[in-house]
Structures are given as C-alpha cells and as structure tokens.
Amino acid sequence: MELYFSPLACSLATRIALYEANADARFIEVDTKSKQLRDGSDFYPINPLGQVPVLRTNEGWLLRENTAILPYVADAFPAARLAPAAGTAERAKLQEWLGFIGTELHKGVFVPLLDPLAPADVRAYTQKKIALRLDMLERHLGEREFLLDHFTVADAYLVTVLNWAQYSGVDLAGWPSVEAYYRRTVHRPPVARALAEEQALYREEQARRHAQVA
C-alpha cells in the first residue's frame, strides 16, 4: 500500500490505522499548497482535487476519501479489529461516526476555522456550530473509552480532527469528556508514534516554505 499524505492533515488518520494494524506501507508526502510530491511531480493525476489522503491499494486502486480508505484498511487487516464485521449494527454505527466526523467536524467546523482566507462572517457562523456538535460528542464519550466498544478507525479519524483544536481556537476544556478522550488517545502508542513523526515532518515542511519565500 501507498499513502499519499500531508503532515498533520486528515491523512494522519490512515497512518494511525496502518500503525495500529502493523501494516507494511509506503508514505508519500504531498505539498498541498503547490500540489506536488517531494520529487516535484504533479499530484493532480493522483487526485484531481489536489487533496489528501489517497491510498493506493495492493490491487492498484486509488481511494480518495477517508470514509472509503479507513474501512478498507480495517478490512484488509482484520486481526487488528479496527472495524466491526460488515453487515452488523456495530458496522453501521462505525459508518455513522465516520460520516459525523467527516461532515460535521472536519468539513463543517475545522476547515473554515483553519482556513486563513475564510471571511470573518464565515468564521463567526462556524463558531456557532461548534457547541451542538461537541455537546453530542461529550454525552457519548462521557459513558465510554472509545466511540465503539474498542479502538477503531473512527477513533483514528476523531483524534486526528480533535488535534486541530489547538490550531483553530477551539478550547476542548469546555467539553471535559472530549478533552479527556483526546488526551488519553494521543498517548496510545501507534497514535503517539504517528503524531510525533508527522509533527516533525510538519516542522520540516514549514521550514522549506519559509526558505522558498526568503
């Protein structure tokens, strides 16, 4: 497998899942500003939207959305128990959480807040949406350790998105169960490994960009 990623972007969720599964994978860094790979080649043939993640499977397929990539990884490594069995109520709940994280949190809240070009009225509107979504998550996580009864790819995606709170002005202290979940999950060894590696790569990426401007 090959994962096209950008440091600390939502592709981090797939890196976490691959580490949880102890999978053999190649990681290919993408500069999402220039839409180029580290070797200077064009990323658009891989994803016409210029976005990560993209997973090239062992069969040669290109998967371009978290809601497809994460269940695929889980099913490719069943021993890691990263998703309930297909066709079960628990699998439907997993898909529900992936949808919630992808639409209500990732795109609905954090993308506008992290976008430096977002107009002030868009940011103000987004701020009003935060409480309802995190309140629901707070109630759910107040009763359990993970989104389902054990760590799954939905948790890999959620911890990735919650990691953006520190960069977007969202104070998780207002939702203590959510904050406790985040603090707990980032210390999980595969998550901690993935975060540490991508934080280092992010610093390198920022240094390259500053050097290019200078």
Stockholm file with secondary structure:
# STOCKHOLM 1.0

chainA/1-214         MELYFSPLACSLATRIALYEANADARFIEVDTKSKQLRDGSDFYPINPLGQVPVLRTNEGWLLRENTAILPYVADAFPAARLAPAAGTAERAKLQEWLGFIGTELHKGVFVPLLDPLAPADVRAYTQKKIALRLDMLERHLGEREFLLDHFTVADAYLVTVLNWAQYSGVDLAGWPSVEAYYRRTVHRPPVARALAEEQALYREEQARRHAQVA
#=GR chainA/1-214 SS CEEEECTTSTTHHHHHHHHHTTCCCEEEEEETTTTEETTSCBSTTTCTTCCSCEEECTTSCEECCHHHHHHHHHHHCGGGCCSCCTTSHHHHHHHHHHHIIIIIIIIIIIHHHHCTTSCHHHHHHHHHHHHHHHHHHHHHHTTCSSSSSSCCHHHHHHHHHHTTHHHHTCCGGGSHHHHHHHHHHTTSHHHHHHHHHHHHHHHHHHHHHHHHHC
#=GC SS_cons         CEEEECTTSTTHHHHHHHHHTTCCCEEEEEETTTTEETTSCBSTTTCTTCCSCEEECTTSCEECCHHHHHHHHHHHCGGGCCSCCTTSHHHHHHHHHHHIIIIIIIIIIIHHHHCTTSCHHHHHHHHHHHHHHHHHHHHHHTTCSSSSSSCCHHHHHHHHHHTTHHHHTCCGGGSHHHHHHHHHHTTSHHHHHHHHHHHHHHHHHHHHHHHHHC
//
